[in-house]
Amino acid sequence: MKEITLTIDGKSLSGKEGDTVLEICQANGIDVPTLCHLDGLSDVGACRMCVVEIERERRPIPACTYPARDGLVVKTSTETLEKYRRLMLELIFTEHNHFCMFCEQSGDCELQRLAYRYQMDNVRLPYTFPSLPVDSISDYLVMDHNRCVLCGRCVRVCSEVVANHTLDFGRRGWKTIISADLEQPLGESSCISCGACMQACPTGAIFGKLSAYKGKESECQATRTVCPSCSIGCELEVFTRDNNLVKIQGAKFTELRGQLCQEGRFKLLAENRPRIITPLVRDGQGDLTEHTLSQTLDIVAENVRRRKGNFAGLVSAKCPNESISYFCKFMHEVIGSNWVDTLDGESYRVISTGIENFKDGARGLDIECSLEETLEADCILVVGTDLVETHPVAGSFIRKAAQGGAKLVVVDSVRNAFAPWADLWLKPERGMEGALIKGLATTISKGGTETLAATTGVGPEELQQIVAIYGKAQRAVIVYGNGILEHKDTSVITAILNLAASVGSYVGDKLRVISLKPRANSRGAWETGAASKQRFSLAGMKGVYVLLGDDVMEDEKQLSELKGVDFLVVQTSYYSPLTSMAHVVIPSPIWAEREGTYVSLDGRRQQAQRVLSAKKGLKSDEEILRELSFKLGRKLS
Amino acid sequence: MAKVKVATCWLDCCSGCHMSFLDIDEAIIDIAKQVEFTASPITDIKEFTPVDVGIIEGAVSNVHDEEVAKNMRANCKILMVWGDCACFGGICAMRNLFSKEDVLRRYYIETESTIKGKIPSSEDIPALLDQVKPVNQVVKVDCYVPGCPPTSKAILYALTELLQGRIPVLPSEMMRFD
C-alpha cells in the first residue's frame, strides 16, 4: 500500500493509502472524540463527534469516513469544532430521553463521558420527549430505546461480526429506531443472545439483566481467561467485584475469534445449581452427611485399599490439562488402575478410530484444519450439528463465509436453527447422515443419484445440487458434530475424510475438516491420553472415582452404569443426579476458580486465568488428590 | 467588606441539592463569613429582596414555579442553578413522556393504595404546565451546577468561584449527571 504524508494539527504524519483521517489520528495519539466509531467495525459517520477541518473542504467533515490523501491539511481541535461537537451532544441529548441518575450504564457510558468532556452543563434546545418502547422480553438483554443514540454500533456488530443480521434501523427520519427483525421483541426475534450488541452499545440502551447495577467497570477487576463452555476457546474478559462475578465480555469482541455466545456471556453468570462446599459421605441410612476433608479422604483411602486395582477413573474435559494429567497420574500411580477415561471418551474413540482408518490418519487430530479455514472456503458442509445451539461462534465464522460467497450446505435429519442460513439443507432420514456422506464421494466421482436417494431419503434433485456444489468446490470445508458422533460409527468419520480427500480439499498437509468436540478441553484431554482407547464398562468396577468439576454428566448410559457401582467417589462443584448416587462427594472448584491450559477444537493452546479466589476452605483438585495419595502412602508430586 | 447577598429557592425537586450544599462540612463556616442568606429554604424567608446571587434548585413544573423563577431572576444579578432538574429537567421531566391528564389520573386515582381518589382542583393549587422545563427555558441562567444531586465539592467550587468574581463553569472532572 502506498505511503502518504499529511499534516494534522501542524504535525507532518504518514499513513497508508486507504486509511481514514481518524485512523491516522488514532495511530499517532491525536485524541479525536468518537461515539459511533468502534475499532473493528466499519465507519458510518453517524454521530458527527469526530468532525475535523480539512483545508479546501467547505465544512467540517467526519474524520472516520474521510479517506486520507497525500498533502491533506487537517485540524482536529479548533474553537469552531469544539462548538460543533458540544452542539452535536445537545442535539443527541434532546433527541431521545436520557436520564443518567438511574441508568445502569452511568459511569461506564460513552455519551455521558463526552458530555462531561465538553462540559455540557445545560442544553440550549428544547427537548423532544418522544414516546419510545423498552423491550425487556429477552432472557438476558434489555433494549431501552429511550437511551439509544442511533450510532448503529449494535447493527454493525450484529451484521459484520456475528453475521446474524437481527438488528437494523427501522422507520424513517427522526422516528428511526433500532429494530430486531421487523420490530419484533428481541426475545422473540432471530436474535441468538450473543450479547455483542450490548457490548457495542455506548450508552445504556442495550444492557444485560444479569449484570445490571452490580458495579461500574471502574469498581470491578477485569481478568482475561478462556471460556469453559464449548471447545472453540473464546477469550473472556470477566469483571468481578468483591470476589463475585459481575459481567463477562468478549476480550476482542469485534473480531470473529473474540466474540462470545450466550453460553459464555450470560449462562456462566446465570449459574444457579446448588454448590457443594463441604465433603459429604453417605451414612448407614443412605443420607449424605457432612465430614471434614481429612475424615472423608480417610474413608476414600480405606475403600480404595479394599478394592485394590479394580477401580476406574473418569475425568471431565472441562478441566484444564494440568488437572487432567494429575488425575491420570493419580489413577495410574496411586490407585494402580489402567481404567481411566474422559466423560466424552466415546467421542474420542469414534473420531480417532475414524481418522486412523483414513489413508493418512497417522497424524490423528492434527489432520484437521483450523476454524479460520472456513473463511477461505468456497463451500462449507455442516453435518449433524445445530451450530446455533452447540457452537454459536463457529456459526458466525460460517455465516460470515457464506455471506462472502461460500456455498453453505447443512446436512441434518432434525430441526436445525442454523439451517435457514444454508443454500441447501439436506434432510436425510434419521440415522442416514452417515450413509449419505458415504454415498456422496461415489456419486461425485461416478454419478448416479437414484440409489443414494432411495437409501437416504434425500430427493434426487437435492443430491444433484450437492454434487454440483461440492464437486466443483476448490476449498470445501466439512464441519461435523454430535449428530454424527452419537451414532458411534467410525466408518462415517473415515468417509468424511475420504470425501474431503476425494476433491483434494487440503490446506498444506491438513484436510479441510473440523470435528466439533464436546467440551472446552476435549482436545487437550484426548491429547494428554486421558481418554481410553478401548471402551470399558463401568458397571463391572468395584469403585469409580469421577473428577467432574462443574461439568454435568448427561450420558444416560454412563449414569446407569455408575448406579450399580459398589463405591462411587465424585469430586464436583454442584449437586447433580451423579452426587445423589455417590458414596462420597468432595467439593471441587468451578471454572472461575481454576487456572490452567485449555486446547481448543482446532488445537490452540490457551492459558485460563483464575478469576475468583476459591471459597474459604475449598482446595484445588490437585491438592485433594495429593492429600488422598498421602493417605494411601504415596507421594504424588 | 460587605457580605454577598444570596437568595435560594427550590421549585419542582427533592431538595437534595440544598442537602448537598449543607454537606460542604466545615467549609460552610468560611462561606457564612462572606455570604448573607436572605430568602432561602434554609432561613425560611419566602419574600425575595434584591440580591447579588440567586440560586434555583429544581425544574419548572407549574405556574407557581414559573412565577418564583421570574421573581428570583428579577431580584438577582447572577442566577445560578443547581442539579439536573434545574439544568436539564431531570427526574421531574420524566412526566413529559406522558400527558398531564394521564399523570394526574395515575397519581390521584389509579395508584394501588388509593380508594375513591379525586384530582384536586382549586385556584389555590398552582396548575401544572403542559411540559416540565429546565430553568433556562423560562428565565436567563448565568451558571449551572449539574448533578443528581451535584456533589458538595461541585457546589463549593461554584460558590467559591462566584465569591472570587468569576462565573463558574465546572471542569470536566467535576461534572456529574448522577
Interface residues (C-beta under 8 A of the other chain):
Chain A: F93 N97 F99 C100 M101 F102 C103 S106 G107 Q112 A115 Y116 R117 Y118 Q119 M120 D121 N122 V123 R124 P126 Y127 F129 S131
Chain B: D84 C87 F88 G89 G90 I91 A93 M94 N96 L97 Q131 P134 N136 Q137 V141 C143 Y144 V145 P146 C148 V169 L170 P171 S172 E173 M175 R176 F177 D178
